[in-house]
């Protein structure tokens, strides 16, 4: 019985050393990582300006400022939007974004804490 356990322990150690040898050649240990999305290309500023001009009668100043943020980023998170004017309530910004979604300018992905807003092309 003791000899069987020693044999198993030696073979198990050999497998671990072999795996360590293989991964050490790559310079890193194999690990599971989540796949992160790459951010698509930024929207051209002239297309944003044209969207603002086309919908100028239906947009307020805050909504125009939100659309101007899309010059810097393709995807906006609620925290990005709240940073425009921290003195206003988060509910006001959510109403503004709901209005942009209803106009078909912006697409909302996700809900609650996972919400992202994309500019519709």
Chimera marker file (.cmm) of the C-alpha trace (Angstrom):
<marker_set name="trace">
<marker id="1" x="0.000" y="0.000" z="0.000" r="1" g="1" b="0" radius="0.5"/>
<marker id="2" x="2.807" y="2.401" z="0.914" r="1" g="1" b="0" radius="0.5"/>
<marker id="3" x="4.611" y="1.696" z="-2.370" r="1" g="1" b="0" radius="0.5"/>
<marker id="4" x="1.455" y="2.515" z="-4.382" r="1" g="1" b="0" radius="0.5"/>
<marker id="5" x="1.068" y="5.877" z="-2.624" r="1" g="1" b="0" radius="0.5"/>
<marker id="6" x="4.721" y="6.753" z="-3.213" r="1" g="1" b="0" radius="0.5"/>
<marker id="7" x="4.385" y="5.868" z="-6.899" r="1" g="1" b="0" radius="0.5"/>
<marker id="8" x="1.299" y="8.050" z="-7.228" r="1" g="1" b="0" radius="0.5"/>
<marker id="9" x="2.988" y="10.938" z="-5.421" r="1" g="1" b="0" radius="0.5"/>
<marker id="10" x="6.073" y="10.733" z="-7.643" r="1" g="1" b="0" radius="0.5"/>
<marker id="11" x="4.036" y="10.645" z="-10.863" r="1" g="1" b="0" radius="0.5"/>
<marker id="12" x="1.822" y="13.507" z="-9.677" r="1" g="1" b="0" radius="0.5"/>
<marker id="13" x="4.892" y="15.583" z="-8.813" r="1" g="1" b="0" radius="0.5"/>
<marker id="14" x="6.351" y="14.792" z="-12.226" r="1" g="1" b="0" radius="0.5"/>
<marker id="15" x="3.205" y="16.044" z="-13.967" r="1" g="1" b="0" radius="0.5"/>
<marker id="16" x="3.278" y="19.268" z="-11.937" r="1" g="1" b="0" radius="0.5"/>
<marker id="17" x="6.946" y="19.849" z="-12.737" r="1" g="1" b="0" radius="0.5"/>
<marker id="18" x="6.258" y="19.224" z="-16.422" r="1" g="1" b="0" radius="0.5"/>
<marker id="19" x="3.408" y="21.761" z="-16.427" r="1" g="1" b="0" radius="0.5"/>
<marker id="20" x="5.594" y="24.258" z="-14.612" r="1" g="1" b="0" radius="0.5"/>
<marker id="21" x="8.360" y="23.728" z="-17.179" r="1" g="1" b="0" radius="0.5"/>
<marker id="22" x="5.971" y="24.291" z="-20.085" r="1" g="1" b="0" radius="0.5"/>
<marker id="23" x="4.405" y="27.468" z="-18.647" r="1" g="1" b="0" radius="0.5"/>
<marker id="24" x="7.731" y="28.887" z="-17.500" r="1" g="1" b="0" radius="0.5"/>
<marker id="25" x="8.913" y="28.971" z="-21.106" r="1" g="1" b="0" radius="0.5"/>
<marker id="26" x="6.092" y="31.402" z="-21.892" r="1" g="1" b="0" radius="0.5"/>
<marker id="27" x="6.979" y="33.649" z="-19.016" r="1" g="1" b="0" radius="0.5"/>
<marker id="28" x="3.604" y="33.322" z="-17.341" r="1" g="1" b="0" radius="0.5"/>
<marker id="29" x="1.459" y="30.764" z="-15.649" r="1" g="1" b="0" radius="0.5"/>
<marker id="30" x="-1.642" y="29.736" z="-17.527" r="1" g="1" b="0" radius="0.5"/>
<marker id="31" x="-4.601" y="31.501" z="-15.988" r="1" g="1" b="0" radius="0.5"/>
<marker id="32" x="-8.214" y="31.993" z="-16.843" r="1" g="1" b="0" radius="0.5"/>
<marker id="33" x="-9.068" y="35.552" z="-17.752" r="1" g="1" b="0" radius="0.5"/>
<marker id="34" x="-12.267" y="37.121" z="-18.945" r="1" g="1" b="0" radius="0.5"/>
<marker id="35" x="-12.487" y="38.467" z="-22.437" r="1" g="1" b="0" radius="0.5"/>
<marker id="36" x="-12.795" y="42.227" z="-22.418" r="1" g="1" b="0" radius="0.5"/>
<marker id="37" x="-14.579" y="44.107" z="-25.118" r="1" g="1" b="0" radius="0.5"/>
<marker id="38" x="-12.562" y="46.395" z="-27.253" r="1" g="1" b="0" radius="0.5"/>
<marker id="39" x="-14.004" y="49.821" z="-27.665" r="1" g="1" b="0" radius="0.5"/>
<marker id="40" x="-15.118" y="50.494" z="-31.236" r="1" g="1" b="0" radius="0.5"/>
<marker id="41" x="-13.794" y="53.458" z="-33.174" r="1" g="1" b="0" radius="0.5"/>
<marker id="42" x="-14.802" y="56.882" z="-31.984" r="1" g="1" b="0" radius="0.5"/>
<marker id="43" x="-17.624" y="58.665" z="-33.709" r="1" g="1" b="0" radius="0.5"/>
<marker id="44" x="-16.647" y="61.515" z="-35.988" r="1" g="1" b="0" radius="0.5"/>
<marker id="45" x="-17.429" y="64.927" z="-34.557" r="1" g="1" b="0" radius="0.5"/>
<marker id="46" x="-19.194" y="66.143" z="-37.705" r="1" g="1" b="0" radius="0.5"/>
<marker id="47" x="-21.771" y="63.340" z="-37.418" r="1" g="1" b="0" radius="0.5"/>
<marker id="48" x="-22.517" y="64.344" z="-33.822" r="1" g="1" b="0" radius="0.5"/>
<marker id="49" x="-22.896" y="67.977" z="-34.826" r="1" g="1" b="0" radius="0.5"/>
<marker id="50" x="-25.317" y="66.994" z="-37.582" r="1" g="1" b="0" radius="0.5"/>
<marker id="51" x="-27.379" y="64.908" z="-35.132" r="1" g="1" b="0" radius="0.5"/>
<marker id="52" x="-27.562" y="67.890" z="-32.768" r="1" g="1" b="0" radius="0.5"/>
<marker id="53" x="-28.626" y="70.216" z="-35.601" r="1" g="1" b="0" radius="0.5"/>
<marker id="54" x="-31.272" y="67.812" z="-36.872" r="1" g="1" b="0" radius="0.5"/>
<marker id="55" x="-32.833" y="67.443" z="-33.418" r="1" g="1" b="0" radius="0.5"/>
<marker id="56" x="-32.117" y="70.904" z="-32.017" r="1" g="1" b="0" radius="0.5"/>
<marker id="57" x="-35.804" y="71.673" z="-31.390" r="1" g="1" b="0" radius="0.5"/>
<marker id="58" x="-36.269" y="68.535" z="-29.313" r="1" g="1" b="0" radius="0.5"/>
<marker id="59" x="-33.016" y="68.667" z="-27.307" r="1" g="1" b="0" radius="0.5"/>
<marker id="60" x="-32.199" y="70.732" z="-24.237" r="1" g="1" b="0" radius="0.5"/>
<marker id="61" x="-28.720" y="72.014" z="-23.324" r="1" g="1" b="0" radius="0.5"/>
<marker id="62" x="-27.909" y="69.034" z="-21.083" r="1" g="1" b="0" radius="0.5"/>
<marker id="63" x="-28.808" y="66.578" z="-23.824" r="1" g="1" b="0" radius="0.5"/>
<marker id="64" x="-26.590" y="68.459" z="-26.282" r="1" g="1" b="0" radius="0.5"/>
<marker id="65" x="-23.723" y="68.264" z="-23.770" r="1" g="1" b="0" radius="0.5"/>
<marker id="66" x="-24.308" y="64.530" z="-23.409" r="1" g="1" b="0" radius="0.5"/>
<marker id="67" x="-24.135" y="64.084" z="-27.177" r="1" g="1" b="0" radius="0.5"/>
<marker id="68" x="-20.904" y="66.078" z="-27.289" r="1" g="1" b="0" radius="0.5"/>
<marker id="69" x="-19.378" y="63.519" z="-24.903" r="1" g="1" b="0" radius="0.5"/>
<marker id="70" x="-19.635" y="61.000" z="-27.731" r="1" g="1" b="0" radius="0.5"/>
<marker id="71" x="-16.784" y="62.841" z="-29.468" r="1" g="1" b="0" radius="0.5"/>
<marker id="72" x="-14.472" y="61.444" z="-26.795" r="1" g="1" b="0" radius="0.5"/>
<marker id="73" x="-16.008" y="58.022" z="-26.221" r="1" g="1" b="0" radius="0.5"/>
<marker id="74" x="-18.175" y="55.639" z="-28.182" r="1" g="1" b="0" radius="0.5"/>
<marker id="75" x="-19.782" y="54.109" z="-25.079" r="1" g="1" b="0" radius="0.5"/>
<marker id="76" x="-21.068" y="56.234" z="-22.201" r="1" g="1" b="0" radius="0.5"/>
<marker id="77" x="-21.721" y="54.939" z="-18.722" r="1" g="1" b="0" radius="0.5"/>
<marker id="78" x="-24.098" y="56.668" z="-16.300" r="1" g="1" b="0" radius="0.5"/>
<marker id="79" x="-21.111" y="57.853" z="-14.255" r="1" g="1" b="0" radius="0.5"/>
<marker id="80" x="-19.736" y="59.648" z="-17.333" r="1" g="1" b="0" radius="0.5"/>
<marker id="81" x="-23.035" y="61.411" z="-17.800" r="1" g="1" b="0" radius="0.5"/>
<marker id="82" x="-23.403" y="62.387" z="-14.134" r="1" g="1" b="0" radius="0.5"/>
<marker id="83" x="-19.958" y="63.989" z="-14.252" r="1" g="1" b="0" radius="0.5"/>
<marker id="84" x="-21.250" y="66.704" z="-16.591" r="1" g="1" b="0" radius="0.5"/>
<marker id="85" x="-23.092" y="68.486" z="-13.806" r="1" g="1" b="0" radius="0.5"/>
<marker id="86" x="-22.915" y="66.777" z="-10.390" r="1" g="1" b="0" radius="0.5"/>
<marker id="87" x="-25.382" y="69.239" z="-8.846" r="1" g="1" b="0" radius="0.5"/>
<marker id="88" x="-28.293" y="67.835" z="-10.870" r="1" g="1" b="0" radius="0.5"/>
<marker id="89" x="-30.072" y="64.705" z="-9.757" r="1" g="1" b="0" radius="0.5"/>
<marker id="90" x="-29.326" y="61.354" z="-11.321" r="1" g="1" b="0" radius="0.5"/>
<marker id="91" x="-33.014" y="61.050" z="-12.147" r="1" g="1" b="0" radius="0.5"/>
<marker id="92" x="-32.806" y="64.145" z="-14.375" r="1" g="1" b="0" radius="0.5"/>
<marker id="93" x="-29.954" y="62.609" z="-16.348" r="1" g="1" b="0" radius="0.5"/>
<marker id="94" x="-31.850" y="59.328" z="-16.657" r="1" g="1" b="0" radius="0.5"/>
<marker id="95" x="-34.821" y="61.256" z="-18.056" r="1" g="1" b="0" radius="0.5"/>
<marker id="96" x="-32.521" y="63.007" z="-20.524" r="1" g="1" b="0" radius="0.5"/>
<marker id="97" x="-31.086" y="59.672" z="-21.648" r="1" g="1" b="0" radius="0.5"/>
<marker id="98" x="-34.562" y="58.137" z="-21.929" r="1" g="1" b="0" radius="0.5"/>
<marker id="99" x="-35.524" y="61.033" z="-24.184" r="1" g="1" b="0" radius="0.5"/>
<marker id="100" x="-32.453" y="60.477" z="-26.381" r="1" g="1" b="0" radius="0.5"/>
<marker id="101" x="-33.322" y="56.776" z="-26.582" r="1" g="1" b="0" radius="0.5"/>
<marker id="102" x="-36.933" y="57.551" z="-27.537" r="1" g="1" b="0" radius="0.5"/>
<marker id="103" x="-35.706" y="59.872" z="-30.312" r="1" g="1" b="0" radius="0.5"/>
<marker id="104" x="-33.597" y="57.019" z="-31.679" r="1" g="1" b="0" radius="0.5"/>
<marker id="105" x="-30.305" y="58.871" z="-31.273" r="1" g="1" b="0" radius="0.5"/>
<marker id="106" x="-28.899" y="56.633" z="-28.536" r="1" g="1" b="0" radius="0.5"/>
<marker id="107" x="-29.183" y="52.900" z="-27.854" r="1" g="1" b="0" radius="0.5"/>
<marker id="108" x="-29.393" y="51.654" z="-24.270" r="1" g="1" b="0" radius="0.5"/>
<marker id="109" x="-27.743" y="48.332" z="-23.464" r="1" g="1" b="0" radius="0.5"/>
<marker id="110" x="-28.300" y="46.602" z="-20.164" r="1" g="1" b="0" radius="0.5"/>
<marker id="111" x="-30.193" y="47.840" z="-17.157" r="1" g="1" b="0" radius="0.5"/>
<marker id="112" x="-29.567" y="49.246" z="-13.681" r="1" g="1" b="0" radius="0.5"/>
<marker id="113" x="-25.855" y="49.116" z="-12.853" r="1" g="1" b="0" radius="0.5"/>
<marker id="114" x="-24.908" y="47.493" z="-16.158" r="1" g="1" b="0" radius="0.5"/>
<marker id="115" x="-26.390" y="50.235" z="-18.339" r="1" g="1" b="0" radius="0.5"/>
<marker id="116" x="-24.351" y="51.508" z="-21.279" r="1" g="1" b="0" radius="0.5"/>
<marker id="117" x="-25.389" y="54.054" z="-23.855" r="1" g="1" b="0" radius="0.5"/>
<marker id="118" x="-24.219" y="53.803" z="-27.471" r="1" g="1" b="0" radius="0.5"/>
<marker id="119" x="-24.618" y="56.440" z="-30.145" r="1" g="1" b="0" radius="0.5"/>
<marker id="120" x="-26.738" y="55.048" z="-32.956" r="1" g="1" b="0" radius="0.5"/>
<marker id="121" x="-24.966" y="55.357" z="-36.312" r="1" g="1" b="0" radius="0.5"/>
<link id1="1" id2="2" r="1" g="1" b="0" radius="0.2"/>
<link id1="2" id2="3" r="1" g="1" b="0" radius="0.2"/>
<link id1="3" id2="4" r="1" g="1" b="0" radius="0.2"/>
<link id1="4" id2="5" r="1" g="1" b="0" radius="0.2"/>
<link id1="5" id2="6" r="1" g="1" b="0" radius="0.2"/>
<link id1="6" id2="7" r="1" g="1" b="0" radius="0.2"/>
<link id1="7" id2="8" r="1" g="1" b="0" radius="0.2"/>
<link id1="8" id2="9" r="1" g="1" b="0" radius="0.2"/>
<link id1="9" id2="10" r="1" g="1" b="0" radius="0.2"/>
<link id1="10" id2="11" r="1" g="1" b="0" radius="0.2"/>
<link id1="11" id2="12" r="1" g="1" b="0" radius="0.2"/>
<link id1="12" id2="13" r="1" g="1" b="0" radius="0.2"/>
<link id1="13" id2="14" r="1" g="1" b="0" radius="0.2"/>
<link id1="14" id2="15" r="1" g="1" b="0" radius="0.2"/>
<link id1="15" id2="16" r="1" g="1" b="0" radius="0.2"/>
<link id1="16" id2="17" r="1" g="1" b="0" radius="0.2"/>
<link id1="17" id2="18" r="1" g="1" b="0" radius="0.2"/>
<link id1="18" id2="19" r="1" g="1" b="0" radius="0.2"/>
<link id1="19" id2="20" r="1" g="1" b="0" radius="0.2"/>
<link id1="20" id2="21" r="1" g="1" b="0" radius="0.2"/>
<link id1="21" id2="22" r="1" g="1" b="0" radius="0.2"/>
<link id1="22" id2="23" r="1" g="1" b="0" radius="0.2"/>
<link id1="23" id2="24" r="1" g="1" b="0" radius="0.2"/>
<link id1="24" id2="25" r="1" g="1" b="0" radius="0.2"/>
<link id1="25" id2="26" r="1" g="1" b="0" radius="0.2"/>
<link id1="26" id2="27" r="1" g="1" b="0" radius="0.2"/>
<link id1="27" id2="28" r="1" g="1" b="0" radius="0.2"/>
<link id1="28" id2="29" r="1" g="1" b="0" radius="0.2"/>
<link id1="29" id2="30" r="1" g="1" b="0" radius="0.2"/>
<link id1="30" id2="31" r="1" g="1" b="0" radius="0.2"/>
<link id1="31" id2="32" r="1" g="1" b="0" radius="0.2"/>
<link id1="32" id2="33" r="1" g="1" b="0" radius="0.2"/>
<link id1="33" id2="34" r="1" g="1" b="0" radius="0.2"/>
<link id1="34" id2="35" r="1" g="1" b="0" radius="0.2"/>
<link id1="35" id2="36" r="1" g="1" b="0" radius="0.2"/>
<link id1="36" id2="37" r="1" g="1" b="0" radius="0.2"/>
<link id1="37" id2="38" r="1" g="1" b="0" radius="0.2"/>
<link id1="38" id2="39" r="1" g="1" b="0" radius="0.2"/>
<link id1="39" id2="40" r="1" g="1" b="0" radius="0.2"/>
<link id1="40" id2="41" r="1" g="1" b="0" radius="0.2"/>
<link id1="41" id2="42" r="1" g="1" b="0" radius="0.2"/>
<link id1="42" id2="43" r="1" g="1" b="0" radius="0.2"/>
<link id1="43" id2="44" r="1" g="1" b="0" radius="0.2"/>
<link id1="44" id2="45" r="1" g="1" b="0" radius="0.2"/>
<link id1="45" id2="46" r="1" g="1" b="0" radius="0.2"/>
<link id1="46" id2="47" r="1" g="1" b="0" radius="0.2"/>
<link id1="47" id2="48" r="1" g="1" b="0" radius="0.2"/>
<link id1="48" id2="49" r="1" g="1" b="0" radius="0.2"/>
<link id1="49" id2="50" r="1" g="1" b="0" radius="0.2"/>
<link id1="50" id2="51" r="1" g="1" b="0" radius="0.2"/>
<link id1="51" id2="52" r="1" g="1" b="0" radius="0.2"/>
<link id1="52" id2="53" r="1" g="1" b="0" radius="0.2"/>
<link id1="53" id2="54" r="1" g="1" b="0" radius="0.2"/>
<link id1="54" id2="55" r="1" g="1" b="0" radius="0.2"/>
<link id1="55" id2="56" r="1" g="1" b="0" radius="0.2"/>
<link id1="56" id2="57" r="1" g="1" b="0" radius="0.2"/>
<link id1="57" id2="58" r="1" g="1" b="0" radius="0.2"/>
<link id1="58" id2="59" r="1" g="1" b="0" radius="0.2"/>
<link id1="59" id2="60" r="1" g="1" b="0" radius="0.2"/>
<link id1="60" id2="61" r="1" g="1" b="0" radius="0.2"/>
<link id1="61" id2="62" r="1" g="1" b="0" radius="0.2"/>
<link id1="62" id2="63" r="1" g="1" b="0" radius="0.2"/>
<link id1="63" id2="64" r="1" g="1" b="0" radius="0.2"/>
<link id1="64" id2="65" r="1" g="1" b="0" radius="0.2"/>
<link id1="65" id2="66" r="1" g="1" b="0" radius="0.2"/>
<link id1="66" id2="67" r="1" g="1" b="0" radius="0.2"/>
<link id1="67" id2="68" r="1" g="1" b="0" radius="0.2"/>
<link id1="68" id2="69" r="1" g="1" b="0" radius="0.2"/>
<link id1="69" id2="70" r="1" g="1" b="0" radius="0.2"/>
<link id1="70" id2="71" r="1" g="1" b="0" radius="0.2"/>
<link id1="71" id2="72" r="1" g="1" b="0" radius="0.2"/>
<link id1="72" id2="73" r="1" g="1" b="0" radius="0.2"/>
<link id1="73" id2="74" r="1" g="1" b="0" radius="0.2"/>
<link id1="74" id2="75" r="1" g="1" b="0" radius="0.2"/>
<link id1="75" id2="76" r="1" g="1" b="0" radius="0.2"/>
<link id1="76" id2="77" r="1" g="1" b="0" radius="0.2"/>
<link id1="77" id2="78" r="1" g="1" b="0" radius="0.2"/>
<link id1="78" id2="79" r="1" g="1" b="0" radius="0.2"/>
<link id1="79" id2="80" r="1" g="1" b="0" radius="0.2"/>
<link id1="80" id2="81" r="1" g="1" b="0" radius="0.2"/>
<link id1="81" id2="82" r="1" g="1" b="0" radius="0.2"/>
<link id1="82" id2="83" r="1" g="1" b="0" radius="0.2"/>
<link id1="83" id2="84" r="1" g="1" b="0" radius="0.2"/>
<link id1="84" id2="85" r="1" g="1" b="0" radius="0.2"/>
<link id1="85" id2="86" r="1" g="1" b="0" radius="0.2"/>
<link id1="86" id2="87" r="1" g="1" b="0" radius="0.2"/>
<link id1="87" id2="88" r="1" g="1" b="0" radius="0.2"/>
<link id1="88" id2="89" r="1" g="1" b="0" radius="0.2"/>
<link id1="89" id2="90" r="1" g="1" b="0" radius="0.2"/>
<link id1="90" id2="91" r="1" g="1" b="0" radius="0.2"/>
<link id1="91" id2="92" r="1" g="1" b="0" radius="0.2"/>
<link id1="92" id2="93" r="1" g="1" b="0" radius="0.2"/>
<link id1="93" id2="94" r="1" g="1" b="0" radius="0.2"/>
<link id1="94" id2="95" r="1" g="1" b="0" radius="0.2"/>
<link id1="95" id2="96" r="1" g="1" b="0" radius="0.2"/>
<link id1="96" id2="97" r="1" g="1" b="0" radius="0.2"/>
<link id1="97" id2="98" r="1" g="1" b="0" radius="0.2"/>
<link id1="98" id2="99" r="1" g="1" b="0" radius="0.2"/>
<link id1="99" id2="100" r="1" g="1" b="0" radius="0.2"/>
<link id1="100" id2="101" r="1" g="1" b="0" radius="0.2"/>
<link id1="101" id2="102" r="1" g="1" b="0" radius="0.2"/>
<link id1="102" id2="103" r="1" g="1" b="0" radius="0.2"/>
<link id1="103" id2="104" r="1" g="1" b="0" radius="0.2"/>
<link id1="104" id2="105" r="1" g="1" b="0" radius="0.2"/>
<link id1="105" id2="106" r="1" g="1" b="0" radius="0.2"/>
<link id1="106" id2="107" r="1" g="1" b="0" radius="0.2"/>
<link id1="107" id2="108" r="1" g="1" b="0" radius="0.2"/>
<link id1="108" id2="109" r="1" g="1" b="0" radius="0.2"/>
<link id1="109" id2="110" r="1" g="1" b="0" radius="0.2"/>
<link id1="110" id2="111" r="1" g="1" b="0" radius="0.2"/>
<link id1="111" id2="112" r="1" g="1" b="0" radius="0.2"/>
<link id1="112" id2="113" r="1" g="1" b="0" radius="0.2"/>
<link id1="113" id2="114" r="1" g="1" b="0" radius="0.2"/>
<link id1="114" id2="115" r="1" g="1" b="0" radius="0.2"/>
<link id1="115" id2="116" r="1" g="1" b="0" radius="0.2"/>
<link id1="116" id2="117" r="1" g="1" b="0" radius="0.2"/>
<link id1="117" id2="118" r="1" g="1" b="0" radius="0.2"/>
<link id1="118" id2="119" r="1" g="1" b="0" radius="0.2"/>
<link id1="119" id2="120" r="1" g="1" b="0" radius="0.2"/>
<link id1="120" id2="121" r="1" g="1" b="0" radius="0.2"/>
</marker_set>
